[in-house]
Amino acid sequence: MRKIEQQMNSAIANSIDWKSGNTEVQFDAQDQVSRVYLHGNHIATVSEDSVQLFDGGWQSNTTKSRLNAICDANAIAGEGVFQKNYTWFVRQYNNLTKSFETVPFYSGLNLGDSALPIAA
């Protein structure tokens, strides 16, 4: 994981505003969510129990890298964005079937809907 992605995840975890280079985290105290921007484009919203993914209009390697860093720190282990034949997909955990599924990526996809953590 890149240093900028570690700093981004730290800002999300600590519920603070942060900006470095092309990446920015804005914490919304009223809604208790962190919104992540890349080049000014909204790419993720992270709350206590969900991660909502966007491509910001650009399905670039940098966008995918930022989204996967967010998933690594805030989603279920194994969830993330990948590309096959120039098309984006998401590996998403389905708590109902207790298995991972591959679904087509779309802006606004919420990992928290079917990806709630398994009770210990």
HELIX and SHEET records of a PDB file:
HELIX    1   1 LYS A    3  ALA A   13  1                                  11    
HELIX    2   2 ASN A   61  ASN A   74  1                                  14    
SHEET    1   A 6 TRP A  18  SER A  20  0                                        
SHEET    2   A 6 THR A  23  ASP A  28 -1                                        
SHEET    3   A 6 VAL A  33  LEU A  38 -1                                        
SHEET    4   A 6 ASN A  41  VAL A  46 -1                                        
SHEET    5   A 6 VAL A  51  LEU A  53 -1                                        
SHEET    6   A 6 LEU A 109  ASN A 110 -1                                        
SHEET    1   B 3 GLY A  80  LYS A  84  0                                        
SHEET    2   B 3 THR A  87  ASN A  94 -1                                        
SHEET    3   B 3 SER A  99  PRO A 104 -1                                        
END                                                                             
